[in-house]
Every structure is written in structure tokens, then in C-alpha cells.
Amino acid sequence: MGNDVKKVKIAINGGIGFGAKLNSKQLLTISKYMDEDEELELTTFQQLYIEIPEDKKEEIIEEFQSVGLVCYPVGNFVKSLRTCNFYKGELEEGMPVAKELNQRIAGKPVPFTLKVAYTGCPIGCGEPMVSDIGIMKIREHYNLYIGGKAKGKDAEVGSLLLENLSPEELYESVEKIIALYSQTGKKRETFHKFLKRIGRDQIISYT
């Protein structure tokens, strides 16, 4: 592909599941749109960043989707859900709930990139405690954490906001938190700063 072609960056992965997996067909499809010396950037949120020609964006995304790749916008959007790498069983880990939540929130516009992580086991390998919003499955219910921050001198562990939620209560609470952030967050204000500014009491009263 020539250098004069205007490109746009998108994020792709194999969908929400256990670990970040891609099959050979998906890898071959991705490599079609890469120059020989081009490298793929793998993010901590189980996504690959790839640059594709802007004028062919729709058809390339369609092709990616046809081999089971899921495409997300890059920038100030809700990231796709980060999930566990360890597999104990689809239902035991609550993966259908994770998939449904991802479908509802991923790609929504927000003031600044928002990271949501999910774990179905007490090890917390999906890193829910150091993400903006974290979900941990405890038996048949879900605990919701907010305000985690993985990097920087002000890094901190998220605090428990709501516990023993049913799947429906979880979806509703997370969607409300994202809506509040989207509507009242300042431009390019991180969720961590937003939370410090408005306080968790206001989040609780909103959810």
C-alpha cells in the first residue's frame, strides 16, 4: 500500500472470550492489509491496532467481521471488555454476561478512553481492580468496582461500589455510570479525575 493513501487506525480482536486468541484465517486476513515492514501494536486491553486505508474502511471492516474479527474505534471511546485468561468453563466464569456487557458498552463515545475489565474468578486476572470500571463475578452475582488506575504516581486500586448484582442490575449500573461520565465529564477528562471531581456519592445516587 502506498504511503500517499490516507489511513485510519482501528482496533481489532477475536471477540470477548478467554484470553486473546486469533486463528490462522484471521491472521492471514489481517496480514493482507499490512506492509512487509509494518508492525502490529498489541494493547494491554487485548486489542490489536491496525491502520487501514480510509476510503476502503467499510469493506475491510466487513471482511474482518466475516472471519470473526470484531472491530472497535480508537480514541475517546469505551474499550472492549478485558477478560480473564484462565478458562474454568463458559458459564462458571459468567462469559455470556461479559459478552452481553461488551456488546452494550464497547465503542461508546466518552470524554477520554475508558477501560472496563471483567473477571470470573477470584484471582482477578482480568485486572478489574486497576481499571476505570471493574467487574468481579462472585458465585452467581457480580461486584462492581470503580476508580482503579494502573499507571502513574497516583495509581490506585478501585473501590467497591455495588455488590451482589444480578446480570441485569450489572448492565444497568455500568450503562448509567458511562452515561453520567459521557454527559457530565469535561473534554479529555479521565474517568479517574472525573470520579475525584464529582465524588463516588454522586455516582451511587445516580446508579
GUFITI-635348 format. One line per field, with one value per atom (N, C-alpha, C): residue number from 1; residue in three letters; atom name; x, y, z. Coordinates in steps of 0.1 Angstrom, whole numbers. Layout:
BEGIN
n [NUM, ...] $
res [Ala, ...] $
atom [CA, ...] $
xx [X, ...] $
yy [Y, ...] $
zz [Z, ...] $
REM end
This chain:
BEGIN
n [1, 1, 1, 2, 2, 2, 3, 3, 3, 4, 4, 4, 5, 5, 5, 6, 6, 6, 7, 7, 7, 8, 8, 8, 9, 9, 9, 10, 10, 10, 11, 11, 11, 12, 12, 12, 13, 13, 13, 14, 14, 14, 15, 15, 15, 16, 16, 16, 17, 17, 17, 18, 18, 18, 19, 19, 19, 20, 20, 20, 21, 21, 21, 22, 22, 22, 23, 23, 23, 24, 24, 24, 25, 25, 25, 26, 26, 26, 27, 27, 27, 28, 28, 28, 29, 29, 29, 30, 30, 30, 31, 31, 31, 32, 32, 32, 33, 33, 33, 34, 34, 34, 35, 35, 35, 36, 36, 36, 37, 37, 37, 38, 38, 38, 39, 39, 39, 40, 40, 40, 41, 41, 41, 42, 42, 42, 43, 43, 43, 44, 44, 44, 45, 45, 45, 46, 46, 46, 47, 47, 47, 48, 48, 48, 49, 49, 49, 50, 50, 50, 51, 51, 51, 52, 52, 52, 53, 53, 53, 54, 54, 54, 55, 55, 55, 56, 56, 56, 57, 57, 57, 58, 58, 58, 59, 59, 59, 60, 60, 60, 61, 61, 61, 62, 62, 62, 63, 63, 63, 64, 64, 64, 65, 65, 65, 66, 66, 66, 67, 67, 67, 68, 68, 68, 69, 69, 69, 70, 70, 70, 71, 71, 71, 72, 72, 72, 73, 73, 73, 74, 74, 74, 75, 75, 75, 76, 76, 76, 77, 77, 77, 78, 78, 78, 79, 79, 79, 80, 80, 80, 81, 81, 81, 82, 82, 82, 83, 83, 83, 84, 84, 84, 85, 85, 85, 86, 86, 86, 87, 87, 87, 88, 88, 88, 89, 89, 89, 90, 90, 90, 91, 91, 91, 92, 92, 92, 93, 93, 93, 94, 94, 94, 95, 95, 95, 96, 96, 96, 97, 97, 97, 98, 98, 98, 99, 99, 99, 100, 100, 100, 101, 101, 101, 102, 102, 102, 103, 103, 103, 104, 104, 104, 105, 105, 105, 106, 106, 106, 107, 107, 107, 108, 108, 108, 109, 109, 109, 110, 110, 110, 111, 111, 111, 112, 112, 112, 113, 113, 113, 114, 114, 114, 115, 115, 115, 116, 116, 116, 117, 117, 117, 118, 118, 118, 119, 119, 119, 120, 120, 120, 121, 121, 121, 122, 122, 122, 123, 123, 123, 124, 124, 124, 125, 125, 125, 126, 126, 126, 127, 127, 127, 128, 128, 128, 129, 129, 129, 130, 130, 130, 131, 131, 131, 132, 132, 132, 133, 133, 133, 134, 134, 134, 135, 135, 135, 136, 136, 136, 137, 137, 137, 138, 138, 138, 139, 139, 139, 140, 140, 140, 141, 141, 141, 142, 142, 142, 143, 143, 143, 144, 144, 144, 145, 145, 145, 146, 146, 146, 147, 147, 147, 148, 148, 148, 149, 149, 149, 150, 150, 150, 151, 151, 151, 152, 152, 152, 153, 153, 153, 154, 154, 154, 155, 155, 155, 156, 156, 156, 157, 157, 157, 158, 158, 158, 159, 159, 159, 160, 160, 160, 161, 161, 161, 162, 162, 162, 163, 163, 163, 164, 164, 164, 165, 165, 165, 166, 166, 166, 167, 167, 167, 168, 168, 168, 169, 169, 169, 170, 170, 170, 171, 171, 171, 172, 172, 172, 173, 173, 173, 174, 174, 174, 175, 175, 175, 176, 176, 176, 177, 177, 177, 178, 178, 178, 179, 179, 179, 180, 180, 180, 181, 181, 181, 182, 182, 182, 183, 183, 183, 184, 184, 184, 185, 185, 185, 186, 186, 186, 187, 187, 187, 188, 188, 188, 189, 189, 189, 190, 190, 190, 191, 191, 191, 192, 192, 192, 193, 193, 193, 194, 194, 194, 195, 195, 195, 196, 196, 196, 197, 197, 197, 198, 198, 198, 199, 199, 199, 200, 200, 200, 201, 201, 201, 202, 202, 202, 203, 203, 203, 204, 204, 204, 205, 205, 205, 206, 206, 206, 207, 207, 207] $
res [Met, Met, Met, Gly, Gly, Gly, Asn, Asn, Asn, Asp, Asp, Asp, Val, Val, Val, Lys, Lys, Lys, Lys, Lys, Lys, Val, Val, Val, Lys, Lys, Lys, Ile, Ile, Ile, Ala, Ala, Ala, Ile, Ile, Ile, Asn, Asn, Asn, Gly, Gly, Gly, Gly, Gly, Gly, Ile, Ile, Ile, Gly, Gly, Gly, Phe, Phe, Phe, Gly, Gly, Gly, Ala, Ala, Ala, Lys, Lys, Lys, Leu, Leu, Leu, Asn, Asn, Asn, Ser, Ser, Ser, Lys, Lys, Lys, Gln, Gln, Gln, Leu, Leu, Leu, Leu, Leu, Leu, Thr, Thr, Thr, Ile, Ile, Ile, Ser, Ser, Ser, Lys, Lys, Lys, Tyr, Tyr, Tyr, Met, Met, Met, Asp, Asp, Asp, Glu, Glu, Glu, Asp, Asp, Asp, Glu, Glu, Glu, Glu, Glu, Glu, Leu, Leu, Leu, Glu, Glu, Glu, Leu, Leu, Leu, Thr, Thr, Thr, Thr, Thr, Thr, Phe, Phe, Phe, Gln, Gln, Gln, Gln, Gln, Gln, Leu, Leu, Leu, Tyr, Tyr, Tyr, Ile, Ile, Ile, Glu, Glu, Glu, Ile, Ile, Ile, Pro, Pro, Pro, Glu, Glu, Glu, Asp, Asp, Asp, Lys, Lys, Lys, Lys, Lys, Lys, Glu, Glu, Glu, Glu, Glu, Glu, Ile, Ile, Ile, Ile, Ile, Ile, Glu, Glu, Glu, Glu, Glu, Glu, Phe, Phe, Phe, Gln, Gln, Gln, Ser, Ser, Ser, Val, Val, Val, Gly, Gly, Gly, Leu, Leu, Leu, Val, Val, Val, Cys, Cys, Cys, Tyr, Tyr, Tyr, Pro, Pro, Pro, Val, Val, Val, Gly, Gly, Gly, Asn, Asn, Asn, Phe, Phe, Phe, Val, Val, Val, Lys, Lys, Lys, Ser, Ser, Ser, Leu, Leu, Leu, Arg, Arg, Arg, Thr, Thr, Thr, Cys, Cys, Cys, Asn, Asn, Asn, Phe, Phe, Phe, Tyr, Tyr, Tyr, Lys, Lys, Lys, Gly, Gly, Gly, Glu, Glu, Glu, Leu, Leu, Leu, Glu, Glu, Glu, Glu, Glu, Glu, Gly, Gly, Gly, Met, Met, Met, Pro, Pro, Pro, Val, Val, Val, Ala, Ala, Ala, Lys, Lys, Lys, Glu, Glu, Glu, Leu, Leu, Leu, Asn, Asn, Asn, Gln, Gln, Gln, Arg, Arg, Arg, Ile, Ile, Ile, Ala, Ala, Ala, Gly, Gly, Gly, Lys, Lys, Lys, Pro, Pro, Pro, Val, Val, Val, Pro, Pro, Pro, Phe, Phe, Phe, Thr, Thr, Thr, Leu, Leu, Leu, Lys, Lys, Lys, Val, Val, Val, Ala, Ala, Ala, Tyr, Tyr, Tyr, Thr, Thr, Thr, Gly, Gly, Gly, Cys, Cys, Cys, Pro, Pro, Pro, Ile, Ile, Ile, Gly, Gly, Gly, Cys, Cys, Cys, Gly, Gly, Gly, Glu, Glu, Glu, Pro, Pro, Pro, Met, Met, Met, Val, Val, Val, Ser, Ser, Ser, Asp, Asp, Asp, Ile, Ile, Ile, Gly, Gly, Gly, Ile, Ile, Ile, Met, Met, Met, Lys, Lys, Lys, Ile, Ile, Ile, Arg, Arg, Arg, Glu, Glu, Glu, His, His, His, Tyr, Tyr, Tyr, Asn, Asn, Asn, Leu, Leu, Leu, Tyr, Tyr, Tyr, Ile, Ile, Ile, Gly, Gly, Gly, Gly, Gly, Gly, Lys, Lys, Lys, Ala, Ala, Ala, Lys, Lys, Lys, Gly, Gly, Gly, Lys, Lys, Lys, Asp, Asp, Asp, Ala, Ala, Ala, Glu, Glu, Glu, Val, Val, Val, Gly, Gly, Gly, Ser, Ser, Ser, Leu, Leu, Leu, Leu, Leu, Leu, Leu, Leu, Leu, Glu, Glu, Glu, Asn, Asn, Asn, Leu, Leu, Leu, Ser, Ser, Ser, Pro, Pro, Pro, Glu, Glu, Glu, Glu, Glu, Glu, Leu, Leu, Leu, Tyr, Tyr, Tyr, Glu, Glu, Glu, Ser, Ser, Ser, Val, Val, Val, Glu, Glu, Glu, Lys, Lys, Lys, Ile, Ile, Ile, Ile, Ile, Ile, Ala, Ala, Ala, Leu, Leu, Leu, Tyr, Tyr, Tyr, Ser, Ser, Ser, Gln, Gln, Gln, Thr, Thr, Thr, Gly, Gly, Gly, Lys, Lys, Lys, Lys, Lys, Lys, Arg, Arg, Arg, Glu, Glu, Glu, Thr, Thr, Thr, Phe, Phe, Phe, His, His, His, Lys, Lys, Lys, Phe, Phe, Phe, Leu, Leu, Leu, Lys, Lys, Lys, Arg, Arg, Arg, Ile, Ile, Ile, Gly, Gly, Gly, Arg, Arg, Arg, Asp, Asp, Asp, Gln, Gln, Gln, Ile, Ile, Ile, Ile, Ile, Ile, Ser, Ser, Ser, Tyr, Tyr, Tyr, Thr, Thr, Thr] $
atom [N, CA, C, N, CA, C, N, CA, C, N, CA, C, N, CA, C, N, CA, C, N, CA, C, N, CA, C, N, CA, C, N, CA, C, N, CA, C, N, CA, C, N, CA, C, N, CA, C, N, CA, C, N, CA, C, N, CA, C, N, CA, C, N, CA, C, N, CA, C, N, CA, C, N, CA, C, N, CA, C, N, CA, C, N, CA, C, N, CA, C, N, CA, C, N, CA, C, N, CA, C, N, CA, C, N, CA, C, N, CA, C, N, CA, C, N, CA, C, N, CA, C, N, CA, C, N, CA, C, N, CA, C, N, CA, C, N, CA, C, N, CA, C, N, CA, C, N, CA, C, N, CA, C, N, CA, C, N, CA, C, N, CA, C, N, CA, C, N, CA, C, N, CA, C, N, CA, C, N, CA, C, N, CA, C, N, CA, C, N, CA, C, N, CA, C, N, CA, C, N, CA, C, N, CA, C, N, CA, C, N, CA, C, N, CA, C, N, CA, C, N, CA, C, N, CA, C, N, CA, C, N, CA, C, N, CA, C, N, CA, C, N, CA, C, N, CA, C, N, CA, C, N, CA, C, N, CA, C, N, CA, C, N, CA, C, N, CA, C, N, CA, C, N, CA, C, N, CA, C, N, CA, C, N, CA, C, N, CA, C, N, CA, C, N, CA, C, N, CA, C, N, CA, C, N, CA, C, N, CA, C, N, CA, C, N, CA, C, N, CA, C, N, CA, C, N, CA, C, N, CA, C, N, CA, C, N, CA, C, N, CA, C, N, CA, C, N, CA, C, N, CA, C, N, CA, C, N, CA, C, N, CA, C, N, CA, C, N, CA, C, N, CA, C, N, CA, C, N, CA, C, N, CA, C, N, CA, C, N, CA, C, N, CA, C, N, CA, C, N, CA, C, N, CA, C, N, CA, C, N, CA, C, N, CA, C, N, CA, C, N, CA, C, N, CA, C, N, CA, C, N, CA, C, N, CA, C, N, CA, C, N, CA, C, N, CA, C, N, CA, C, N, CA, C, N, CA, C, N, CA, C, N, CA, C, N, CA, C, N, CA, C, N, CA, C, N, CA, C, N, CA, C, N, CA, C, N, CA, C, N, CA, C, N, CA, C, N, CA, C, N, CA, C, N, CA, C, N, CA, C, N, CA, C, N, CA, C, N, CA, C, N, CA, C, N, CA, C, N, CA, C, N, CA, C, N, CA, C, N, CA, C, N, CA, C, N, CA, C, N, CA, C, N, CA, C, N, CA, C, N, CA, C, N, CA, C, N, CA, C, N, CA, C, N, CA, C, N, CA, C, N, CA, C, N, CA, C, N, CA, C, N, CA, C, N, CA, C, N, CA, C, N, CA, C, N, CA, C, N, CA, C, N, CA, C, N, CA, C, N, CA, C, N, CA, C, N, CA, C, N, CA, C, N, CA, C, N, CA, C, N, CA, C, N, CA, C, N, CA, C, N, CA, C, N, CA, C, N, CA, C, N, CA, C, N, CA, C, N, CA, C, N, CA, C, N, CA, C, N, CA, C, N, CA, C, N, CA, C, N, CA, C, N, CA, C, N, CA, C, N, CA, C, N, CA, C, N, CA, C, N, CA, C, N, CA, C, N, CA, C, N, CA, C] $
xx [8, 0, 9, 6, 14, 13, 23, 23, 14, 9, 1, -14, -17, -31, -34, -45, -49, -54, -48, -51, -59, -66, -73, -70, -68, -65, -78, -78, -89, -84, -92, -88, -95, -88, -95, -91, -100, -96, -106, -104, -112, -125, -129, -141, -138, -149, -147, -147, -137, -136, -125, -120, -109, -96, -89, -76, -78, -67, -68, -63, -72, -69, -73, -65, -67, -64, -72, -69, -62, -57, -49, -56, -69, -76, -77, -79, -79, -65, -55, -41, -38, -42, -40, -47, -59, -68, -61, -57, -50, -38, -30, -17, -18, -30, -33, -32, -35, -36, -24, -13, -1, 11, 19, 31, 41, 51, 61, 68, 72, 79, 70, 57, 48, 46, 45, 43, 29, 24, 11, 13, 5, 6, -5, 0, -9, -11, -23, -26, -28, -27, -30, -44, -53, -67, -71, -61, -64, -70, -64, -68, -55, -57, -46, -50, -40, -42, -37, -45, -40, -45, -37, -41, -45, -57, -62, -66, -66, -70, -84, -85, -98, -109, -105, -115, -120, -113, -118, -122, -123, -126, -138, -149, -161, -160, -154, -153, -142, -132, -122, -127, -135, -141, -151, -158, -168, -160, -148, -140, -135, -130, -126, -137, -149, -160, -164, -162, -166, -157, -145, -136, -137, -146, -149, -141, -135, -128, -138, -136, -145, -137, -143, -137, -142, -133, -137, -130, -137, -130, -119, -109, -97, -99, -96, -97, -105, -113, -121, -134, -133, -144, -142, -153, -152, -145, -134, -127, -135, -132, -138, -134, -143, -141, -128, -120, -108, -113, -110, -115, -104, -107, -98, -90, -78, -71, -72, -78, -79, -93, -94, -106, -111, -122, -128, -141, -146, -159, -167, -173, -181, -191, -199, -210, -204, -195, -189, -182, -176, -169, -178, -191, -200, -197, -191, -187, -199, -211, -222, -226, -224, -227, -216, -204, -193, -195, -199, -202, -213, -224, -236, -232, -224, -220, -211, -202, -193, -201, -211, -220, -227, -231, -238, -229, -216, -209, -197, -191, -178, -181, -172, -173, -182, -187, -195, -186, -189, -181, -181, -169, -167, -157, -156, -146, -131, -128, -115, -116, -106, -107, -110, -120, -125, -122, -116, -112, -121, -127, -136, -131, -129, -123, -132, -132, -141, -133, -136, -130, -141, -140, -150, -144, -132, -125, -119, -118, -113, -98, -91, -77, -76, -87, -88, -79, -76, -66, -71, -83, -87, -84, -77, -73, -85, -96, -107, -104, -94, -91, -83, -76, -68, -74, -87, -93, -103, -107, -117, -130, -135, -146, -142, -144, -140, -152, -153, -164, -158, -163, -158, -170, -170, -181, -178, -188, -187, -199, -196, -207, -217, -229, -239, -241, -234, -236, -223, -225, -214, -211, -198, -194, -188, -191, -187, -178, -166, -156, -154, -150, -147, -134, -128, -117, -103, -101, -88, -79, -66, -57, -44, -40, -28, -15, -14, -1, 0, 12, 14, 16, 21, 23, 11, -1, -14, -21, -14, -20, -27, -39, -46, -55, -59, -69, -83, -91, -105, -113, -123, -131, -144, -149, -162, -173, -181, -193, -206, -208, -220, -217, -224, -221, -234, -232, -243, -253, -248, -257, -261, -273, -277, -272, -271, -266, -274, -287, -294, -291, -289, -285, -271, -262, -249, -249, -256, -257, -262, -273, -279, -270, -263, -254, -242, -236, -224, -229, -240, -245, -248, -254, -257, -244, -234, -221, -215, -215, -209, -217, -230, -239, -236, -234, -231, -217, -208, -194, -195, -202, -203, -210, -220, -228, -222, -215, -210, -195, -188, -173, -168, -157, -152, -144, -141, -134, -120, -117, -104, -101, -112, -111, -111, -101, -100, -111, -115, -126, -121, -108, -102, -103, -100, -102, -116, -125, -139, -145, -140, -145, -141, -128, -123, -131, -135, -142, -156, -163, -178, -180, -171, -173, -181, -178, -185, -199, -203, -216, -226, -221, -230, -231, -221, -222, -232, -231, -240, -255, -257, -271, -276, -267, -271, -274, -267, -270, -281] $
yy [-12, 0, 12, 22, 34, 43, 51, 60, 72, 74, 86, 83, 71, 67, 72, 79, 83, 71, 69, 58, 61, 52, 54, 42, 44, 34, 28, 15, 8, -3, -7, -17, -30, -41, -54, -65, -74, -86, -98, -109, -121, -122, -110, -110, -113, -113, -115, -129, -134, -148, -150, -162, -164, -162, -152, -149, -142, -138, -131, -141, -146, -156, -152, -156, -154, -167, -170, -182, -178, -189, -186, -178, -181, -174, -159, -156, -142, -135, -142, -137, -134, -143, -141, -129, -128, -116, -103, -103, -91, -87, -98, -95, -90, -93, -87, -72, -66, -51, -45, -53, -47, -47, -37, -37, -46, -51, -61, -56, -43, -39, -33, -34, -29, -38, -32, -39, -37, -47, -46, -42, -33, -29, -37, -44, -52, -44, -40, -32, -41, -34, -42, -46, -41, -44, -54, -63, -74, -70, -59, -54, -53, -53, -50, -37, -28, -16, -18, -15, -16, -4, 1, 12, 7, 11, 7, 19, 18, 29, 34, 47, 53, 51, 52, 50, 36, 26, 12, 7, 16, 12, 3, 7, -2, -16, -17, -30, -39, -33, -40, -45, -36, -40, -52, -51, -62, -75, -74, -86, -91, -82, -87, -94, -88, -94, -107, -109, -122, -134, -131, -141, -142, -134, -135, -124, -115, -104, -93, -87, -77, -64, -53, -40, -30, -22, -11, 2, 13, 26, 29, 37, 40, 55, 58, 72, 72, 83, 85, 78, 65, 55, 46, 39, 28, 16, 11, 0, -13, -23, -36, -42, -50, -55, -64, -61, -70, -82, -94, -106, -115, -125, -134, -142, -146, -155, -170, -172, -186, -192, -204, -210, -220, -217, -227, -232, -226, -230, -218, -218, -207, -201, -210, -205, -202, -210, -208, -194, -190, -177, -166, -169, -159, -152, -159, -153, -148, -155, -149, -134, -132, -119, -109, -113, -105, -101, -110, -108, -98, -100, -91, -77, -76, -63, -56, -63, -57, -52, -60, -55, -42, -40, -28, -16, -18, -6, -3, -13, -11, -1, 8, 18, 30, 31, 43, 55, 67, 79, 84, 87, 92, 103, 112, 123, 118, 106, 101, 85, 79, 64, 58, 49, 43, 28, 23, 9, 1, -9, -18, -32, -38, -51, -60, -73, -83, -96, -101, -114, -123, -136, -145, -154, -151, -159, -150, -154, -146, -142, -148, -144, -129, -126, -112, -110, -120, -119, -110, -106, -96, -82, -81, -68, -58, -62, -53, -43, -46, -37, -25, -25, -14, -8, -10, -4, 6, 15, 25, 19, 9, 1, -13, -20, -34, -43, -54, -63, -77, -82, -95, -104, -115, -125, -132, -132, -139, -149, -162, -172, -167, -165, -162, -147, -139, -124, -117, -103, -95, -83, -81, -69, -59, -46, -36, -26, -24, -16, -4, 8, 19, 26, 34, 42, 36, 24, 19, 26, 26, 33, 25, 20, 11, 18, 30, 36, 50, 55, 68, 69, 80, 81, 81, 84, 84, 71, 60, 47, 42, 36, 31, 20, 12, 1, 7, 1, 6, 2, 9, 6, 0, -8, -15, -5, -4, 5, -2, -13, -21, -36, -44, -58, -66, -79, -89, -85, -80, -76, -87, -87, -97, -92, -101, -96, -83, -83, -71, -59, -60, -49, -44, -54, -50, -42, -47, -40, -25, -24, -11, -2, -7, 2, 7, -2, 2, 12, 9, 18, 32, 32, 45, 53, 46, 52, 58, 50, 55, 67, 67, 78, 90, 89, 101, 107, 98, 102, 109, 103, 109, 122, 124, 136, 148, 144, 155, 156, 146, 147, 158, 164, 175, 169, 177, 171, 167, 154, 148, 146, 146, 144, 129, 123, 109, 105, 92, 88, 89, 87, 88, 102, 112, 126, 130, 125, 127, 123, 111, 105, 113, 118, 126, 139, 144, 157, 156, 146, 146, 138, 128, 120, 108, 98, 85, 85, 95, 96, 99, 108, 112, 100, 92, 80, 70, 68, 59, 64, 77, 82, 81, 81, 81, 66, 57, 43, 37] $
zz [0, 0, 0, -9, -10, 2, 4, 16, 14, 2, 0, 3, 6, 9, 24, 25, 39, 47, 59, 67, 80, 85, 97, 106, 119, 129, 135, 135, 142, 151, 161, 170, 166, 167, 163, 174, 176, 183, 179, 185, 182, 189, 195, 203, 218, 226, 240, 243, 250, 254, 264, 265, 274, 268, 273, 267, 253, 248, 235, 224, 216, 207, 193, 183, 169, 162, 151, 144, 131, 123, 112, 101, 99, 89, 92, 105, 110, 108, 111, 110, 95, 86, 72, 66, 71, 67, 71, 84, 89, 81, 78, 72, 57, 51, 38, 37, 49, 49, 57, 57, 63, 53, 54, 46, 52, 44, 49, 62, 63, 74, 85, 83, 93, 105, 117, 129, 135, 142, 148, 163, 168, 182, 190, 200, 208, 221, 224, 236, 248, 260, 272, 274, 265, 266, 255, 252, 243, 229, 224, 211, 203, 190, 180, 173, 172, 164, 150, 140, 126, 119, 109, 101, 87, 83, 70, 62, 49, 40, 43, 46, 50, 39, 27, 16, 15, 20, 20, 34, 43, 57, 58, 52, 54, 49, 37, 31, 38, 43, 51, 64, 71, 83, 81, 70, 66, 64, 58, 56, 69, 78, 91, 99, 98, 105, 100, 87, 80, 85, 91, 96, 111, 117, 131, 139, 133, 140, 144, 155, 160, 159, 153, 151, 161, 166, 175, 171, 174, 172, 181, 177, 185, 190, 202, 207, 219, 221, 233, 233, 234, 234, 246, 249, 259, 252, 258, 252, 253, 244, 246, 259, 265, 278, 279, 289, 291, 300, 296, 303, 308, 316, 322, 311, 315, 306, 309, 321, 326, 323, 319, 315, 325, 331, 341, 335, 325, 320, 316, 305, 299, 309, 315, 324, 338, 343, 356, 357, 346, 346, 342, 339, 335, 322, 312, 300, 292, 292, 284, 289, 303, 308, 303, 303, 298, 284, 276, 261, 260, 267, 267, 271, 282, 287, 276, 270, 260, 248, 244, 233, 236, 249, 253, 254, 258, 261, 252, 246, 238, 226, 225, 213, 216, 228, 231, 233, 228, 230, 244, 249, 263, 262, 273, 273, 271, 276, 275, 275, 268, 268, 281, 281, 293, 293, 303, 304, 314, 309, 317, 317, 329, 329, 337, 333, 339, 343, 355, 358, 364, 360, 365, 376, 381, 391, 402, 414, 425, 423, 414, 412, 406, 399, 394, 382, 374, 363, 352, 351, 341, 345, 356, 362, 365, 371, 373, 384, 393, 403, 399, 387, 383, 370, 368, 356, 360, 351, 355, 361, 354, 360, 360, 371, 372, 377, 371, 375, 379, 391, 395, 398, 392, 395, 407, 417, 429, 430, 427, 426, 415, 418, 408, 406, 414, 414, 410, 409, 404, 413, 416, 423, 413, 416, 407, 414, 408, 413, 404, 410, 401, 406, 397, 401, 401, 396, 396, 385, 388, 379, 379, 368, 367, 367, 362, 359, 366, 368, 373, 388, 393, 407, 415, 409, 416, 413, 409, 407, 419, 418, 429, 426, 436, 434, 434, 426, 425, 438, 441, 454, 450, 459, 457, 457, 446, 445, 449, 442, 444, 444, 452, 453, 452, 449, 447, 437, 425, 415, 406, 401, 391, 378, 367, 354, 349, 351, 346, 354, 367, 376, 372, 368, 364, 351, 341, 328, 331, 338, 341, 348, 358, 366, 358, 350, 342, 331, 325, 315, 321, 333, 339, 342, 348, 351, 338, 327, 315, 309, 311, 306, 314, 327, 336, 332, 330, 326, 312, 303, 289, 289, 298, 298, 306, 317, 326, 328, 321, 321, 312, 316, 308, 297, 286, 274, 279, 275, 278, 293, 301, 315, 317, 323, 325, 335, 335, 344, 359, 361, 374, 380, 371, 375, 377, 368, 369, 382, 386, 398, 410, 410, 421, 422, 410, 410, 415, 410, 414, 427, 430, 442, 440, 447, 445, 450, 459, 464, 453, 444, 432, 423, 421, 413, 419, 432, 439, 437, 439, 438, 424, 414, 400, 396, 402, 399, 407] $
REM end
